[in-house]
């Protein structure tokens, strides 16, 4: 009999019964309506090579408070257990990191992006991660006993968000490499962090990688231009204050 606590009441897990079309439609709707519906969506993916392991994160935030412009923000985190982790382990670890190190600081310190958030939606393309979080019975669960302590911590993180901010947490499965921007971007960041080779990637994966490279490059150009404009505005206000 399991000694694990039951999943928190504020946790919802959507595996969509492996129906890819339903999962993709849900993810597409997230891109369109997340901000308006008070949702903070964080996309995660894991990458492992023979020498490195990492988790990639992608989420959209307001980056210009004056114009309300939103951009994709990304983060790649390498693990100390390089060469020892599996993609599933890297992705499972990413759920807790998304809640503690991305969502929590936004809710605590960033009123522009945190106010009005009622749900944190974490997207993973690992069905095994979703199953572990929901404690689905069967062989998948029994071979993931190593993740039990991590699971308890994730449950505590979820309960903290509910108690302090009234925020519920969704964990949603999304089919990997299906052209969904958040998933593709998290995958790109994770692979870039591990330095994964593109040599064995299929044509479809290479197309998506090129698309994400372009997305990141264009984002960086816009953000540099925005920062330059804001710096000029600050300097002009300072000059005006002298007169």
N, C-alpha and C positions, 0 to 999 in steps of 0.2 A: 504494500500500500504506500502511495506517495506521501512524503512529508512536506511537499510543497504547498504553500498557501493557495487558495483559489485565486483566479485572476481578479483584479480590482473591478468594482462595479463601473468605474469610469473608463474602462478599456473596451474598445470594440475592435474585433479583428475580422476583416473581410478577405476571405480566400476565394470567393465567387465560384466555389465548387469546380475550380480549374477551368471555368469558362473564360477563355481569353478575350472574346469579344466584349463580354460584360465588364471585365476588368479594364480593358482599354477604353471603353466608353466612360467609365467612372473616372479614370485618370485624365482623360481629355476634358471632362467637365471641371475637374479640379483646376486645370490651367486657366479656364475661362472665368471661373467664379470664386476662387478661393478667397481673395481679399474681400470681395463684397459680402461673402457669407461668414466672415469672422474666422477664417481658417488659416493656420500657418502650416504650410505643406513643406516637408523636408524629405528629399529623395536620397536614398543611400544605396551604395553598391560596394562590394568587396573585390579586391584583386590580390592574387597571390602568385609570385614567381618562386623559383627554387631558392632565391636568396632574400626576398622581401615580401612583406604583406602590408596591405593598407586598406583603408576605407575612404571612399569618396562621398562627399555631401554636396547637395545643390538645393538652393532655396531662393525664393524671390523676396526682395525687400525694397522699401522706399529708400533711395540713396540721395535724393535731392528734396529737401524739406520744402523748398520754395515752389518747385514745379510739380512735386509728387511723382517724379519719374521713378519707375521701378526697374530693377536689374536683377539678373541671376547672380547670386553670390555663391562661391564655391570654396570648399575646404578639403584638403587631402591630409589624412593622418596616418603616418607609418606606425607600425606596432613594434614593441620591443622584442616580440617573439618571431622576428623575421625568419622565414624559412620553415617555421613550424606550424603555422596556422593554415586552416582551410579557408576557401572563399566563404563558406557558411559561417565559420567562426568570426571572420572579419566583419561580416554583415550583421551577425547577431550582436557583436560588440557595438556596432554602429547605432543600434536602436537606443541603447542607454546614452551614448554620447550625444545623439541628436536631442534627447530630452534634457540632459543635464547641462551640456556645453553650448547648445544653440538655442533651444526653446526657452529655457529658464532665464538666461541673461536678457533675452529680448523682452520677456514678460516683466522682469524686474527693473530693467534699466532703459528701455527704449519705448517711450510712450507712442511715438509715431507709428511704429510697427507692432507694438504689443497691445496697445489699448484696443478693446473690442474683440480680441481673440477669444473664442470660446472652444476651439478644438485645435489640437496639434495632430496633423495627419502625417504619418511616416509611411513612405512607400518603399517597399523592398521587392526585388524580383526573385527572392529566395522563398519558395513555399515551405522549406524546412524551418526557416526562422519563424514564419507565421504559425506553423504547427507547434513549435516549441512554446511560443508565447501563449497559445491557447490551450496547451497541455493536451493535445490530441493523443489519444492512446495509440499504441502500436510500436512497430520496430523503430520508426523515426525517433520517437521519444526516448526509447530505452538506450539508443546509441548516443543520445545527447545528454547523458547524465553529467558530463563535465560542465554543462552550461547551467546547472541548477542554481548555483550561487549567483551567477549573473542574472538569472531570471528573477530571483528574489529582489535583487537590487533594482531591476527595471520596474518591478511592481511597486517598490517603494518610491521610485521617481514619479511614477504615474499617480500614486496617491498624493504625493507632495503637490503636484500641479493642480490636482482637484481641490485639495484642502486650502491652498494659498490663493489660487486664482479662479477656482470654479471651472477649470479647463478639463475637458475630456480628451482622451487620446485614442486615435484610430491607428491601427497598423493595417495597411492595405497591400495585398499582393498585386503586382503588375507584371505582365509577361516581359522578360528581358529582351533587349535588342529588337524592339517593335516600333522604334521611331518616336517614342514618347520623350519629349525634350528633357524632363527632369531625370528620368532613368538613364538616358543616353549621356547626359552631362555628368551625373554621378559616376557612371562607368568610366567615362573619359578621364575624370579627375583621379579616380582610384588607379587606373592603369598608368597614368602619367606619374603618379606618386611612386609606384613600384618600378617604373621604367620598363613595363611589359613590352615585349617585342611585337611589332605588327606583322612579322614575317608569316605567321600561321593564321592570320585573320582572313576570313572569307570576304568576298567582294561586298556583301551587304554591310558587314561590320566596318569595313574600310570607308564606305560611303558615309556611314553615320559618324565615324571618327573625324573625317574631313569636315562634316557639317558642324560638329562641336568645336573643332579648332577655329572655324570661321566665326561661330557664335561668340566664343571667348575673345577672339581678337577684336571683333566689332564692339563688344561690350567694353573692353579695356579702352578703346579709342573714345567711346562716348563718356566713360567715367573720367578720363583724363581731361577731356574737353570741359566737362561739367565742373571739375575741380578748378581748372584754369579760370573759368567764368566766375565762379564764386570767389576766388582769390582776388580777381580784378574788382569785383563788387565790394569786397571788404576794404581793399585799398582805397577805392573811391569814397566810401563812407568815411574812412579815416581822414582823407584829405578834406572832405566837406566839413568835418567837425572842427578843422583848424581855422575855418573862415567864419 
